[in-house]
């Protein structure tokens, strides 16, 4: 059995506006100037508290719990009001559906989101039943710790050599290396290609259409099965 694990923000969904607005709310809650969009996107993938701590800097660490709570409250309110519908990247659904249709593939998620954020994404995009294992920052150590991938493999019985982590940040690639699995980077997310390469990406995809053929080459799937 093969286990294909996806990061969420910057890999499956383009959530940059949601993340930036949340950080603006978090910093405003304590009277601090919000970081730049580039800085906000640079920490995507880390758990919320660690991300805010990095952005806030050493002089404001005591404010991190309050800022994190302000971020969470704003996102919950946004979803209840019918917002927070981050779009899937082009080709994401087709790739997910193609892999889900294979009898020898299990799909998972490993993300810096909280579990309720993933549940919202799955509901919004009608992806119920696609992901057999979901690892989130409120249930496992933050990336690049390998805990999310190790838990996913334990839950599914997948071996490291048959497990792939797909993500857009250096944190995803470092987590894959730390867990002893293959990391595939994607170029459409929030970290630049050089960062992904330095973090250990085995390859970098430029389009979701490249994903299934890349996995087929790595695992020796037949062309008929890959198509």
Secondary structure, 3 states (H helix, E strand, C coil): CEEEEECCECCCEECHHHHHHHHHHHHHHCCCCCCCHHHHHHCCCCCHHHHHHHHHCHHHHHHHHHHHHHHHHHHHHHHHCCCCCCEECCCHHHHHHHHHCCCCEEEEEEECCCHHHHHHHHHHCCCCCCCCEEEECCCCCCCCCCHHHHHHHHHHCCCHHHEEEEECCHHHHHHHHHHCCEEEEECCCCCCHHHHHHCCCCEEECCCHHHHHHHHHHHCCCHHHHC
